[in-house]
């Protein structure tokens, strides 16, 4: 049970940390880099109708946290399979690679979306990589200290 709670706690706090960064960047750069909202726009396939429900609907949040927890599960599988050290460097590398994977997933999602919710993809993708690096660092912090 401790193993499961370790994964859940690391996944939840790492996801919260990266999401806070994305929300801060949204504010600073006057853009929408808020992953849960973007996921809602992709779910509803309409970024022109920015109603409260689509921006704040629970589905985007659930998907976002589920993916974050699955990233921790994948890391634990890699760590156990390859006897990987729980170092912050490995967390940062994992976060960077996760950011590249997120760029690929969002690129594919935007390609099939008639009106993508992001206009400045370079800024979004850049902050997405940094957000995932933060995720990797926070994930490692909790995995090391739980």
C-alpha positions as CSV (number, residue, x, y, z in Angstrom):
1,X,0.0,0.0,0.0
2,X,2.9,2.4,0.7
3,X,4.1,1.9,-2.9
4,X,0.7,3.0,-4.3
5,X,0.4,6.0,-2.0
6,X,4.0,7.0,-2.9
7,X,3.1,7.0,-6.6
8,X,-0.2,8.9,-5.9
9,X,1.4,11.6,-3.7
10,X,4.3,12.1,-6.1
11,X,2.0,12.2,-9.1
12,X,-0.5,14.6,-7.5
13,X,2.1,17.1,-6.2
14,X,4.3,17.0,-9.3
15,X,1.2,17.6,-11.4
16,X,0.1,20.5,-9.1
17,X,3.6,22.0,-9.4
18,X,3.8,21.9,-13.1
19,X,0.2,23.2,-13.4
20,X,1.0,26.2,-11.1
21,X,3.9,27.0,-13.4
22,X,1.7,26.8,-16.5
23,X,-0.9,29.0,-14.8
24,X,1.8,31.6,-13.9
25,X,3.1,31.6,-17.4
26,X,-0.4,32.1,-18.7
27,X,-0.7,35.1,-16.6
28,X,2.7,36.5,-17.3
29,X,2.5,36.0,-21.1
30,X,-1.2,36.7,-21.4
31,X,-1.8,33.4,-23.1
32,X,-3.7,30.2,-22.2
33,X,-1.2,27.5,-21.2
34,X,-3.6,25.9,-18.7
35,X,-3.4,22.2,-19.5
36,X,-6.8,21.3,-18.0
37,X,-8.6,24.0,-20.0
38,X,-6.8,23.0,-23.2
39,X,-7.7,19.4,-22.6
40,X,-11.4,20.5,-22.2
41,X,-11.2,22.4,-25.5
42,X,-9.8,19.3,-27.2
43,X,-12.6,17.1,-25.6
44,X,-15.3,19.4,-26.7
45,X,-13.6,20.2,-30.0
46,X,-14.5,23.9,-29.8
47,X,-12.1,26.6,-28.6
48,X,-14.3,29.4,-29.8
49,X,-17.0,28.8,-27.1
50,X,-15.1,29.6,-23.9
51,X,-17.9,29.0,-21.6
52,X,-17.3,28.4,-17.9
53,X,-18.2,24.7,-18.2
54,X,-15.7,24.1,-20.9
55,X,-12.9,26.1,-19.2
56,X,-13.4,24.6,-15.8
57,X,-15.0,21.3,-16.4
58,X,-13.7,18.4,-14.3
59,X,-12.8,16.2,-17.3
60,X,-9.7,18.2,-18.2
61,X,-8.5,18.1,-14.6
62,X,-9.1,14.4,-14.2
63,X,-7.2,13.6,-17.4
64,X,-4.4,15.9,-16.4
65,X,-3.9,14.3,-13.0
66,X,-4.4,10.8,-14.4
67,X,-1.6,11.4,-16.9
68,X,0.6,12.8,-14.2
69,X,0.1,9.8,-12.0
70,X,0.8,7.5,-15.0
71,X,4.0,9.4,-15.7
72,X,5.1,8.5,-12.1
73,X,4.1,4.8,-12.7
74,X,6.2,4.7,-15.9
75,X,9.1,6.3,-14.0
76,X,8.9,3.7,-11.3
77,X,8.8,0.9,-13.9
78,X,11.9,2.3,-15.6
79,X,13.6,2.8,-12.2
80,X,12.9,-0.7,-11.0
81,X,13.7,-2.3,-14.4
82,X,17.0,-0.6,-14.9
83,X,18.0,0.0,-11.3
84,X,17.9,3.7,-11.9
85,X,19.1,5.9,-9.1
86,X,16.6,8.4,-7.6
87,X,18.7,11.4,-8.4
88,X,17.4,14.8,-9.3
89,X,19.3,14.7,-12.5
90,X,17.4,11.6,-13.6
91,X,14.2,13.4,-12.6
92,X,15.1,16.4,-14.7
93,X,16.0,14.2,-17.7
94,X,12.8,12.3,-17.3
95,X,10.8,15.6,-17.1
96,X,12.6,16.9,-20.2
97,X,11.7,13.7,-22.1
98,X,8.2,13.9,-20.8
99,X,8.0,17.4,-22.1
100,X,9.1,16.3,-25.6
101,X,6.4,13.5,-25.5
102,X,3.8,16.1,-24.4
103,X,4.8,18.3,-27.4
104,X,4.3,15.3,-29.7
105,X,0.9,14.4,-28.2
106,X,-0.3,18.0,-28.3
107,X,1.0,18.4,-31.9
108,X,-1.0,15.4,-33.0
109,X,-4.1,16.6,-31.0
110,X,-3.9,20.0,-32.6
111,X,-3.5,18.5,-36.1
112,X,-6.9,16.8,-35.8
113,X,-8.6,19.8,-34.2
114,X,-10.3,22.3,-36.5
115,X,-9.7,25.3,-34.3
116,X,-6.7,24.6,-32.0
117,X,-7.0,26.5,-28.7
118,X,-3.3,27.6,-28.8
119,X,-2.2,30.3,-31.2
120,X,1.4,30.6,-30.2
121,X,2.6,27.0,-30.2
122,X,6.3,27.9,-29.7
123,X,5.6,29.6,-26.4
124,X,3.2,26.9,-25.3
125,X,5.7,24.1,-26.2
126,X,8.6,25.9,-24.6
127,X,6.7,26.4,-21.3
128,X,5.4,22.8,-21.6
129,X,9.0,21.4,-21.5
130,X,9.9,23.6,-18.5
131,X,6.7,22.5,-16.8
132,X,7.6,18.9,-17.3
133,X,11.1,19.5,-16.0
134,X,9.5,20.9,-12.9
135,X,7.2,17.8,-12.8
136,X,10.3,15.6,-12.9
137,X,12.1,17.5,-10.1
138,X,9.1,17.5,-7.8
139,X,8.3,13.9,-8.5
140,X,11.9,12.9,-7.5
141,X,11.7,15.0,-4.4
142,X,8.6,13.1,-3.2
143,X,9.9,9.7,-4.3
144,X,13.1,10.3,-2.4
145,X,11.4,11.6,0.8
146,X,8.4,9.4,1.2
